[in-house]
Amino acid sequence: MRTLTKDEFVANLQRDRLLFTPGTGALYSNFAFDLLATALSSAAKRPYEDLLRERVLRPAGLTASSFSPTEAQRSNLMQGHDFDGSPMPVVPTSPMAGGSGGLYSSTNDILRWLIWHLDRTDATSAEVRLLDHTAYVARDGLHPVSGLDESGHMDAVGLGWIIMQPEGSRPLILQKAGGLQGVFTYTAFSPTRDIGVFVAINRFNLPAAMTMAKEVNDLISELTPR
């Protein structure tokens, strides 16, 4: 991530061919998130990190969330481990990869962020929350669909969220998995049931990550009022 440059980013766009006609399929892509961040930065004529801090983090009170943790925060970071169990170094995030990952946060900020998503009585942020939780692309009719079902069957896609429609005792769930520098994370919440869960494990272990997501989804179903 540290060595990714703008020239390499542009070169990838120029040489890579479309895998399917836009709008006909869905493929998870970190590169697409980075492209969106680059477009936002270009439109605002400001670095994406500054834009994110000004428009999202600061208004939400997420004061401990940043791409560039302080020395005090670095000493308290969760140590990530590779697939073989060896510790992985903390590598600074390239400005060209900020859209897909590399944002550090604290437990308190993550809890504050989840509470914001579940606070349906907060009229001041109601419109933003509605836009954030809306399903924009339904799975029905898309082909192919790839890389979107690892943490639960994707029924629709929101603004970065994988949306799972209610099924049986399971309520509506918005979820997103992530992984970087030896850490796997999973966030899932049910905005209509006031239930949110965040879990992180500090080793690249794919079976553990899949189990983590299933257990969280099952927990939300169990906690849902009948």
Secondary structure, DSSP 8 states (H G I E B T S, - for coil): -TT--HHHHHHHHHH---SS-TTS-EE--HHHHHHHHHHHHHHHTS-HHHHHIIIIITTTT-TT-BSS--HHHHTT----B-TTS-B-------GGGTTTS--B--HHHHHHHHHHHH-TT-GGGHHHHHHHH---EESTT-S-EESS-TTS--SEE-SS-EEE--BTTB--EEEEEEEETTEEEEEEEETTTTEEEEEEESS--HHHHHHHHHHHHHHHHHHS--
